[in-house]
Amino acid sequence: MRRVMVAGNWKMHGSFAGNRQLVEEISAGLSADAAVDVAVFVPAPYLAATVELTANSAIAVGAQDVSVHEQGAFTGETSGAMITDCGATMTLVGHSERRTLHGESSEAVARKAEAALGCGLTPVVCIGETLEQREAGTTEAVVAEQIDAVIDQLGIAGLARCVLAYEPVWAIGTGVTASPQQAQDVHAFIRSKIAAVDATIGGQLRILYGGSVKGSNASELFAMADIDGGLIGGASLSAENFLPICRAGEQA
Ligand code: 13P
């Protein structure tokens, strides 16, 4: 049976005291041998402390972005080595908020994924179309371009070391979730596209869905054949909302 991943993206939320309470509540609600992989992607200032808070739990900790540079005069950037030094093991790259608000191109995102892998971090590469692109019928072309940039940069073997997160931009933070079938259709397209290059990698690559996932819709989404888990924004900010999604992941 496939193992689902439930990942919380805290975005720019949190405080030392609030994070402690949140992590303690999530840990208390998850059995040590829970049959689900749980991760939290936290703001850079909280990485080290969150790693400490999760030390006795199965919760993995990741950053929300990584620099393409190793070190140097890049004010405001965080290198992969620094993220590793904090004890984190993963990082998001190419979240739509970074692609949109910071103008990150697919090529820049692919270079970030490469930088992460080079530091031993697992990159979670976020892809997805805007509402305008969906309405124009270009969803598959958009995600194909985003994936091709990663394959061009890392090769298919490099992509195999990543996790993909399909997050339709129109479903992020809007309360509008893609229907399980809409999400499954894009996930199946992504998987078949990768399988056309390497059938084994296509079959094994973990593809998460993100965009208004909640306790009430997680089970239906995770039941779809090509949806291997979720990347959760708003509902990851309280244990009350996050734990039911983890439980749906356990039962998937
Ligand atoms: P929401 O779950 O708040 O829609 O956010 C999704 C997301 O962007 C996770 O990275």
Boltz pocket constraint, residues with backbone or C-beta under 6 A from the ligand:
constraints:
  - pocket:
      binder: B
      contacts: [[A, 9], [A, 95], [A, 167], [A, 171], [A, 172], [A, 173], [A, 174], [A, 175], [A, 210], [A, 211], [A, 212], [A, 213], [A, 231], [A, 232], [A, 233], [A, 234], [A, 235]]
      max_distance: 6.0
